[in-house]
Amino acid sequence: MTRLNANNAISDTEALALVIEMMAIPGRSGEEAAVMDYILGKLIEAGVPRSALSFDDANRRTPLGGQVGNLVSKLPGTMRGPRRMLSAHVDTVPICVGSRPVRKGKYVVSANKETGLGADDRSGAAILLSAVLAILGSKLFHPPLTFLWSVQEEIGLFGARYVGLSKLGKPRLAFNFDGGAANALKIGATGGYRMTIEIEGLASHAGNRFGHCSNRPNSSIATIPRTVGWRSTGIPSWKPSTSPRAIEQERVKSTRRQPSTNLRPRDFTAMAEARMA
């Protein structure tokens, strides 16, 4: 476990060890309890009073549900000024479950080649935690501060959307850490629109070629790539190459059970997201 050095400040080596530990903790959307327990333990160990720590009930109000809500830590200021809030989400996409982060030269990669790293957004979550440890360990002067570790970002910003606003202390300024260069400040964000696409085609035997039988079968699944341009990367996803919009498929499912596995499906539902750069 990462501990502060003798000077009670957090070094670059300790900060790196902290984020590596956090990236190794499984925590897909809705299953963030373990990483929240880790963060909570570190905050208490650093001297944050329990009265300054709280969870909201966002997980009870999101469509997914989930193990835990957003974690909020509020520090009173040692100097006057408007309250600032620092935020980052703790959930990862499912492919990052099982990550074994290791340092290789200038980079940190997963030693498990079957998984992603999980830096999105454990790196941001670790920045917040490192900031608290540095502030308390070095007794830095600071205005009133709110730290927000949110859940369920990867499936639609649900943690932030259903955050308990009354717990945040009415911050005047907010800084979200979720990728990009450390020396760059962005004041805008990609727009996103989530949608459900339902397609109904004509079922047929899988051996039939399109247009080569009397009912001219048209696979509902095949309609999607012909419409938006399919890019297969092992995980179903697509991004049109000639459009500013990027549609990233999250999950697909058949709307009805087919009586056989060797049929071109008639019905198909895609959960998608359109983004504007």
N, C-alpha and C positions, 0 to 999 in steps of 0.2 A: 504494500500500500504506500502511496506517495505521502511523504510528510514534509513539513516546512523545514528549511535549514536553520542553522543556529542563529542567524540574524533575523528570523521571523519574517523574512521576505521570500517571495517565490521566484526562483531562478528560471531561466529558459529551459534548463534540463528538467526541472521539476514540473514546469508547465507542460512540457512534451510528454513526460511520464503520465501526467494527469489525463491528457486527452487520449493517450493510448489505452489507459485503463477504461476510460468511458466508452471508447469505440468497441471494446471487446464485450460490453454488456448487451445482451439481446434486448431489443425494445422496439419491435414494429408497432405501427399505429394501433392504439388500444391496449397495448401490452407494455406500458412504460413503468410499471411499478418498481422493477429492479433498479433501473437507472435513477429513478426518483429517490429510492432508498439510499443509493450511493451519494447523490448530491446532498440529501438531507443530513446524512451522517457527517459529511465533510463540513457542512456549515455549522453544525452543532459542535463538532470537534474544534473548529476555529473560534468558537466563542459567541456565535450568533444566538441570542436568547430564543427559546422556543416561542415566546410571545411575539417574536418578529417573523415567525414562519407560519405559513398557512397554505392549505390546499383549497381551491374552489370546487364547485360541483359541476364543472363543465362536462365531465364524463357522464353525468346523469342526464344531460340535456342534448348531447350530440346524437346523431343518427346511429353511430356505431355502438355507443355505450362506452365500455372500456374499464380498465382496472383502477384508474386514478385520474384526478383532475389536474389543473395547472398548479405549479408550485410558485408561491410568491414569498419573497423576502424583502422586508422594508427596513432600511437603516435610517435612523434619525441623523440629521446633518450636524456636523461639527462646525459648520459655517452657514451663514444665511445664503439663500438662493432658491430659485425654483426647483422643484423636485424633478430629477431625471429618472428615466426608466431604461434599463437595458434588458433586452429580451432575446431569446433563442428557443427553438423547439428541440425536444429530446428524442422524438420518434424517428425511426429510420424506415426505409422501404424494406419489404420482406427479404430481398436478396442479401441484405447485410447481416441477417441473423446467422451467427456462426463465424463472424469475422474474427481473425486472429492478427491484429495489427502488429507489424514489426517495422523497425527502421532499416532502410536500405539506402545508405549514402545520404543524399539530400531529401529523400522521400520516405513516406510511411505508406506501406502497402499491406494488404491482407495476405498472410502466409497460407490461408485457405483459398485456393484458386477458384473454388466454387462460389465464393461470396464477394459482395462488394465490401468496401472499406468501412463505411458508416460515418465518414467525416461530415456528411450532410444529415443532421447538423450537430453532431457531437462536438465538432470543432467550435461552433458558436456557443454551445452549452458550456464547454470547458473554458471559454473566454470569460463568461460571466462568473463561473466559479473561481477562476484564477483571480479575477478582479476583486471579489469579496475577500479572498485569502490575503491578497496583497494589501488591501485597504486596512483590514484588521491587524494583520501581522506587522505592518510598518506604521500603524496609527496615522494614516494619511488624512489630511483635512479634506472634507468633502461636503457638498450640499446634501439635502435629503435624497436618498436613493431608493429605487424600487428595482428588484431583479425578478424577472418573470421567465420561468422555464415552462414552456407550453407543450401541450400534447396534440397528437392527431393532426399535425400540419400536412403530412404527406397525402392525406386523403381528402383534403379540401379546407385546410386552415380551420378545422373545427375547434381546436383548443382556443385559438385567438378569437374566433367568431363567438364562442359561448363563454368567454372569460368573465369572471366575477369582477366587474368594474369597480365595485365598492372596495375591493381589497387592494387596489393599485395606488391609492393615495393621491389621486388627481395629478399625475405628472404633467408638467408643462412641455417637456421635451422627451422624445423616445428614440432609442437607437436599437435597431434589430440586426443581429449578427447571423447571417445565413449565406456565406459564400462571398467570393470576390476578394480583391486585393485589400490588405489591411490598411493601406494608406489612401483608399478611395472611399468617398462618401456619396452614396446614391440617395437622391431625394424623390425617386419615382420607382415604380415596380412594373413588372410584366402583368398585363391584364389577363384574366383567365375566365373562361365560361365552361362549366361542366354540363354535360348533356348525356342523355340516354338515347341511343339510336336503335330503333327496332325495325328489322327488315324481314319481310315475308317473301319467300321465293317459291319454287316448285320442287318438291322432293322427287328423287329418282334413285335408281341403283347407282352405286359409286362407279361402276364400270362404264357407264354411259358418258360419251363425250358431249360437250355442249352442242346442242342443235342437231344431234344425230339420232334422235328418237322422236316419236310422235308428239309427246307433250313438251318438247323443247325445255328440258330441265335447266333451271338457273339457280345455282347454289346461292343461298342467302349469305354464306360466309364469303364466297368469292366476290360478291358485290362490293364489299368494303374496300379491298385493295384496288379494285378497278375505279372506285370513286375518288379515293383520297391518296392513293399511292402507298403501297406497302413496303416497309423496310424491316426485314426480319433480322433480329440480333439475338435470337435465342429466347427472348421474352417478347411476346406479341406487342408491337408498337408500330407507329407509323408517323412519318413527318413528310409532308409535301415538300418537294425540293424547289418549287418555283413560287411558293407562297410565303408571306411573312407569318402565316399562322402555322403553328406546330400542334398537331393533335397527338397526344400520347395516350395510348390505351392503358387502362389500369387493370381491367379484368373483363373477361367475356364469359358468357354462359348461354347454354341452350335454354330456350323458354319452354320447350316441351320435350318430354322423353320420346326418343325415336324407338320404334319397335325393333329395330335392328341396328347394328353398328356399321353396316356397309351401305348406308344411305347418304346421299347428299342432303343435308338438313334443310328443311323448309323454313324454319324460324331461327332467328339469330338476334341476340341483344348485345350491344357493345356499350360499355361505360367509357366515355371519352372526355377529353378536356381540350378546348381550343385556346391557344395563347397568342397574344399579340405582343410582339417585341416593341 
